[in-house]
Amino acid sequence: MIGLLLLGVLVLTIGGCVCVVWAERGGPRWVRGVATVTLAAGEMVRHSQKHRRRSSNSTSSGDD
């Protein structure tokens, strides 16, 4: 069951990347919409990772 979930996430990720490339080359409107959502999701993940790193660095520096 978890394998199917991971496979679904992988397919969605690859599909999003394909849409980003296709949108750069002037794809249809729906492709540009999917590309926008994919890029926004990537930015959210990147932002949360930066925030998580800052939080762990501030707490770990006090332990030294």
Z-matrix of the N, CA and C atoms (Angstrom, degrees):
N
C 1 1.456
C 2 1.527 1 110.82
N 3 1.329 2 116.57 1 -45.38
C 4 1.470 3 119.84 2 178.77
C 5 1.528 4 110.13 3 -66.29
N 6 1.332 5 115.40 4 -34.59
C 7 1.465 6 119.66 5 177.65
C 8 1.516 7 111.55 6 -61.02
N 9 1.328 8 117.33 7 -40.26
C 10 1.466 9 120.64 8 177.78
C 11 1.521 10 111.27 9 -66.55
N 12 1.315 11 116.26 10 -37.94
C 13 1.465 12 120.09 11 177.89
C 14 1.534 13 110.38 12 -63.90
N 15 1.317 14 116.57 13 -45.58
C 16 1.463 15 120.05 14 178.90
C 17 1.527 16 111.33 15 -64.83
N 18 1.328 17 116.88 16 -37.80
C 19 1.452 18 120.67 17 177.08
C 20 1.532 19 110.52 18 -63.52
N 21 1.329 20 117.00 19 -40.80
C 22 1.458 21 120.99 20 177.31
C 23 1.516 22 112.17 21 -62.74
N 24 1.323 23 116.88 22 -42.73
C 25 1.473 24 120.87 23 177.70
C 26 1.526 25 110.11 24 -63.36
N 27 1.327 26 116.81 25 -40.50
C 28 1.462 27 120.72 26 179.05
C 29 1.526 28 111.07 27 -63.49
N 30 1.315 29 116.95 28 -43.98
C 31 1.465 30 120.81 29 179.29
C 32 1.521 31 110.69 30 -63.36
N 33 1.333 32 117.69 31 -42.99
C 34 1.463 33 120.60 32 178.10
C 35 1.529 34 111.55 33 -63.46
N 36 1.320 35 116.61 34 -38.79
C 37 1.465 36 120.81 35 179.78
C 38 1.527 37 110.99 36 -65.65
N 39 1.316 38 116.03 37 -47.16
C 40 1.468 39 119.82 38 179.65
C 41 1.525 40 110.01 39 -64.32
N 42 1.323 41 116.89 40 -41.73
C 43 1.463 42 120.11 41 177.53
C 44 1.520 43 112.12 42 -61.59
N 45 1.321 44 116.89 43 -39.76
C 46 1.464 45 120.34 44 177.46
C 47 1.514 46 111.94 45 -64.01
N 48 1.326 47 116.32 46 -40.87
C 49 1.471 48 119.88 47 178.77
C 50 1.530 49 111.15 48 -65.26
N 51 1.321 50 116.14 49 -39.97
C 52 1.466 51 120.08 50 177.26
C 53 1.529 52 110.16 51 -62.40
N 54 1.313 53 116.44 52 -41.16
C 55 1.468 54 119.99 53 179.14
C 56 1.520 55 112.09 54 -65.77
N 57 1.323 56 117.58 55 -35.69
C 58 1.469 57 120.36 56 177.97
C 59 1.528 58 109.77 57 -63.49
N 60 1.326 59 116.75 58 -44.91
C 61 1.471 60 120.26 59 179.77
C 62 1.526 61 110.09 60 -66.11
N 63 1.320 62 116.74 61 -43.77
C 64 1.462 63 121.18 62 -179.46
C 65 1.524 64 110.82 63 -63.72
N 66 1.319 65 117.54 64 -39.87
C 67 1.466 66 120.93 65 179.49
C 68 1.524 67 111.12 66 -65.64
N 69 1.334 68 116.90 67 -35.14
C 70 1.470 69 120.12 68 177.09
C 71 1.522 70 110.97 69 -62.68
N 72 1.324 71 116.37 70 -29.18
C 73 1.466 72 120.50 71 -179.44
C 74 1.520 73 112.25 72 -92.97
N 75 1.334 74 117.19 73 7.38
C 76 1.459 75 120.52 74 174.45
C 77 1.519 76 114.12 75 91.75
N 78 1.299 77 117.04 76 43.37
C 79 1.463 78 121.01 77 179.47
C 80 1.519 79 112.37 78 -71.64
N 81 1.324 80 115.83 79 179.64
C 82 1.470 81 119.95 80 178.87
C 83 1.524 82 112.76 81 -65.89
N 84 1.318 83 115.84 82 171.83
C 85 1.460 84 121.44 83 -174.18
C 86 1.528 85 111.95 84 -61.40
N 87 1.336 86 118.23 85 -41.83
C 88 1.460 87 120.19 86 -177.56
C 89 1.523 88 111.20 87 -64.71
N 90 1.338 89 117.04 88 -32.00
C 91 1.465 90 120.43 89 177.97
C 92 1.520 91 109.90 90 -67.98
N 93 1.320 92 116.42 91 -39.82
C 94 1.467 93 119.94 92 177.95
C 95 1.523 94 111.00 93 -65.28
N 96 1.331 95 116.76 94 -34.76
C 97 1.465 96 120.34 95 176.41
C 98 1.520 97 111.89 96 -65.97
N 99 1.335 98 116.46 97 -44.96
C 100 1.467 99 120.19 98 178.34
C 101 1.519 100 110.09 99 -64.53
N 102 1.323 101 117.35 100 -39.32
C 103 1.469 102 121.08 101 178.68
C 104 1.525 103 110.62 102 -63.30
N 105 1.316 104 117.22 103 -40.27
C 106 1.466 105 120.64 104 178.78
C 107 1.521 106 110.88 105 -63.32
N 108 1.333 107 116.40 106 -43.97
C 109 1.468 108 120.33 107 178.73
C 110 1.528 109 110.42 108 -64.17
N 111 1.330 110 117.02 109 -40.83
C 112 1.468 111 120.96 110 179.68
C 113 1.527 112 111.40 111 -63.28
N 114 1.329 113 116.19 112 -45.55
C 115 1.463 114 119.60 113 179.73
C 116 1.526 115 111.64 114 -66.09
N 117 1.329 116 116.70 115 -37.52
C 118 1.471 117 119.83 116 178.05
C 119 1.530 118 110.61 117 -65.48
N 120 1.332 119 116.89 118 -40.72
C 121 1.465 120 120.00 119 178.13
C 122 1.531 121 110.63 120 -63.97
N 123 1.320 122 116.99 121 -39.30
C 124 1.462 123 120.40 122 177.06
C 125 1.512 124 112.44 123 -63.30
N 126 1.328 125 116.40 124 -40.08
C 127 1.466 126 120.37 125 177.58
C 128 1.526 127 111.18 126 -65.23
N 129 1.327 128 116.88 127 -38.84
C 130 1.465 129 120.39 128 178.70
C 131 1.527 130 110.66 129 -64.30
N 132 1.325 131 117.01 130 -42.15
C 133 1.466 132 120.49 131 178.78
C 134 1.514 133 110.18 132 -65.00
N 135 1.324 134 116.84 133 -43.43
C 136 1.467 135 121.01 134 179.68
C 137 1.524 136 110.71 135 -62.49
N 138 1.322 137 116.98 136 -42.20
C 139 1.468 138 121.17 137 -179.93
C 140 1.530 139 110.86 138 -65.01
N 141 1.323 140 116.79 139 -41.95
C 142 1.466 141 119.38 140 -179.06
C 143 1.526 142 111.08 141 -67.94
N 144 1.330 143 117.78 142 -34.41
C 145 1.468 144 120.19 143 177.26
C 146 1.518 145 110.97 144 -67.84
N 147 1.319 146 117.79 145 -40.55
C 148 1.466 147 120.24 146 177.20
C 149 1.521 148 110.38 147 -63.23
N 150 1.324 149 116.40 148 -42.68
C 151 1.457 150 121.01 149 179.48
C 152 1.528 151 110.54 150 -64.19
N 153 1.317 152 116.81 151 -40.36
C 154 1.466 153 120.99 152 179.98
C 155 1.533 154 110.77 153 -66.93
N 156 1.336 155 116.67 154 -39.63
C 157 1.473 156 119.58 155 177.97
C 158 1.520 157 111.21 156 -64.65
N 159 1.330 158 116.31 157 -41.67
C 160 1.472 159 119.34 158 179.24
C 161 1.517 160 110.81 159 -62.99
N 162 1.322 161 116.89 160 -39.90
C 163 1.461 162 120.83 161 -179.64
C 164 1.518 163 110.91 162 -66.03
N 165 1.320 164 117.13 163 -42.71
C 166 1.468 165 119.80 164 -178.65
C 167 1.519 166 111.02 165 -71.30
N 168 1.324 167 118.50 166 -33.70
C 169 1.465 168 120.93 167 178.78
C 170 1.537 169 110.56 168 -68.21
N 171 1.311 170 117.57 169 -39.08
C 172 1.453 171 119.48 170 -177.98
C 173 1.523 172 111.49 171 -70.83
N 174 1.332 173 117.90 172 -33.57
C 175 1.455 174 119.82 173 179.04
C 176 1.518 175 111.54 174 -80.38
N 177 1.330 176 118.12 175 -33.90
C 178 1.463 177 119.59 176 -177.84
C 179 1.527 178 111.37 177 -76.75
N 180 1.333 179 118.29 178 -27.45
C 181 1.465 180 119.47 179 -179.68
C 182 1.523 181 111.83 180 -69.22
N 183 1.329 182 117.48 181 -24.26
C 184 1.451 183 120.65 182 177.69
C 185 1.515 184 112.69 183 -77.68
N 186 1.336 185 117.96 184 -15.53
C 187 1.451 186 121.63 185 -178.69
C 188 1.523 187 113.46 186 -83.03
N 189 1.339 188 117.30 187 -14.27
C 190 1.481 189 120.79 188 -176.10
C 191 1.486 190 113.29 189 -69.73
